[in-house]
């Protein structure tokens, strides 16, 4: 099956700096890559997603890039704020399996210091 | 904003007991899921449910587990004869038919003693 690896496991940045989280996947057939943010006591919340026919997608301070050849995708957060502090998960989905079956990375604990 | 609701938020049970975890998916969603996260490990898919039947289940979802949509709003996960290794955070999720976006509940932390 699909295997998603995520790095780093923890990331600390100063407010205003950028943060980058990277993920790799193993199944070249995977075609959907969402990113989730999980705050303490809450469930994962979708923040951005990208499909394999797109190389980059941006939403305000958040962007995701995808390199299909290398099978990796990254989350970029610019101008970080303390409220960006949370656990971030990347995930991948393969066509042909049930829609909604996601394979998750282990998560990255992002801390933004004021 | 509509959200997926899970109850209880915490459940403590004795090994060998049965537990039922409850979820109320977003009202116009048609696809329902259970995922779990054991402490320190990845979030793992358990089962998906559509049109009143299981559409896919992982190797984790053995005969100990069952799901049900008893009425038009609830979606439940039953774990029979719980084991210590069932201790985990269990997440319910739902989606509509138009895209892949999954919406997760806040989870039920299950502790088996």
Interface residues (C-beta under 8 A of the other chain):
Chain A: X4 X32 X34 X36 X41 X42 X43 X44 X45 X46 X49 X89 X91 X93 X97 X98 X99 X100 X101 X102 X103 X104 X105 X106 X107
Chain B: X4 X6 X31 X33 X35 X41 X42 X43 X44 X45 X48 X50 X55 X56 X91 X93 X95 X100 X101 X102 X103 X104 X105 X106 X107
